[in-house]
Amino acid sequence: MKTNEIMARLQAKYPGESEYLQAVREVLESVEDTYNQHPEFEQAKIVERMVEPDRMFTFRVTWVDDNGVVRTNTGYRVQFNSAIGPYKGGLRFHRAVTPSMLKFLGFEQTFKNALTTLPMGGAKGGSDFDPVGKSNEEIMRFCQAFMYELWQCIGPDQDIPAGDVGVGSREIGYLYGMYKKLARQYNTGVLTGKGSTWGGSILRPEATGYGALYFTQNLLHKAGKDIKGCRVAISGFGNVAWGASKKAVELGAVVVAISGPDGVCEIPDGITPEMIDYMLEMRASNRNRVEDMAIRFPDRAFFTPGKKAWSVKCDIALPCAFQNELSEEDAMQLKQNGCWCCCEVSNMGCQPGAIHYFQHNGVLFAPGKAVNAGGVATSGLEMTQNASHISWSGREVDEKLHYIMDSIHKACVKYGTQADGSIDYVKGANIAGFMKVAQAMLEQGIV
């Protein structure tokens, strides 16, 4: 395999799909040497097959707003790879959603799911529907219209969507209600991230953030450091940032910043449990404004418009919002402000230049496919509970999440340890996930 040759073909075929091409290049550059040690992979053209999704559904979603005006959006579902299990991945409702974005997310999800130790393939979906400013009734009608087009493509042993940006427990509820009406059967396991009274797992809302902090804690311990007392800057204020803030404080860290599209809230004395709870209200308001935190807590949080979380001095940076949110310039600013660790919690949250800067300037770095795998891992645990018609306690789920994140960290160390003893977590995560999927594809023949 020659990465540049494969990328040249993909760029000619998909010239405008920058996020997808970026994700593919990162993985191929990491695995090229390992791949070329396995001539059986090349004979079966594993990479050429792996970089293309199995299938992609595109559909019109028509709904009616509160003023009686007919609205039309585009919906998608990318079923990327099912070599190790049924398709699994979230739904994203955001005005910036494109096929390129969902292909990149589905590609990443394939390896992330492989890392979890659970039998799940990779998928992603969503729509360019913008929930910001929409009423509860409008969101319900859109979700129902979206599911009307999607329901025949999914199932508990076929494709299991979950939430993502713009899709929380409320949206999952509306989606499942419509699915149940259309399918005329109570397939509890067809969606994850459900409410606790109808098949949802305890700790699923917190799981992505919790798992990220468990991974970060493992990374720090491996480096001889401790998270207690560390100042942490977090981007975003949605579900992932909420869970990360909650667990960071529980582990003794001081969260000094959260951010949104409007700017950053600096919290010099650290975020409080009351402020963390308020993040849920901010997310549910559909206003998408982090300034609301400063308005609600004027003595503790100080809002600066147009700035990012990375402008605040910190020890640890946790991108929790969106892909490519942290640039090389941001990485340089973080380093200058004393940051010595960055763990990607959002999918592909750092631009390539930022990753290279961190890796060459003594900043500990780990990629999202390893760091944020706790969310989909707990979705997998939810699927197991649904299939067994049981519900585990919070302690049981948390113990399993700890085990999974520990296993992911060990896999990254196994495949990412360099000759000088340093650990390349990007390389480690990519090779570990790739090898599992590639071996499964090889053993299942040319399909």
Disulfide bonds with the S-S distance in Angstrom:
none
